[in-house]
């Protein structure tokens, strides 16, 4: 019927889907689509892109384009079964959660899965949550960029001993990628160890409790948006070891009034100090060749 809008029901390939969609394709609005999902039928949630209720695990009434997302919840944390059928990804935590002691494994329907990832593709697992404390198990080998985006209250971070991918050396209250010595997630209480060589992109983004930070002489680069929107950060001294400062690195640091850039810095990317309305002093040298 050309007078009835048609919509497509599809399964997103990046999600682990254990069942089938019977008669998937293009449907008129109001049509009912039968869903077969095994063996975790009761754990599937059908998330609609716009309006309508799609929580029925057996039938969906089409109201707009629909994506089918497979996950299950355990202790206010949402997990997704990975394609290997043995591990899971932590994809979302309840917004009000404060203490995130991420387990090394979860059990569902009698099956135990190892937690290996935090945040899948485009998944900011703890986005805008109230989390203040994070413990990462030794089983986690992947953390999505910005997995802790807008978690303004983080004060304590610990990676469990035995993790071969990440660490929190010297009780630094941060997550460091061990192989590259890159600090990837920081907190208001972070003390950057002098073995860190890079501050990764988004590492301290939205860390509103951060008032000051000491960057050791071991650091050679500051990544994109590394300190963006750290609203309480007032002054920064960049050591002589740093050679590059990424785009938006200090953007939105509304309290930042003084910055010292050493001669070692060759490149300052775009919008590095945008929206720093309190900035009164920028001390630079002849070392900078590109702004």
Secondary structure, 3 states (H helix, E strand, C coil): CCCCCEEEEEECCCCCCCCEECCCCEEECCCEEEEECCCCHHHEEEEECCCCCCCCCCEEECCCCEEEEECEEECCEEEEECCCCCEEEEEEECCCCCEEECCCEEEECCEEEEEEEECCCCCCCCCCCCCCEEEECCCCCEECCCCCCCCCCCCEEEECCCCCCEECHHHCCCEEECCCCEEEECCCCCCCCCCCCEECCCCCCCCCCCCCCCCCCCCCEECCCCCCCCCCCCEEECCCCCCEECCCCCCCCCCCCEEECCCCCCEECCCCCCCCCCCCEEECCCCCCEC
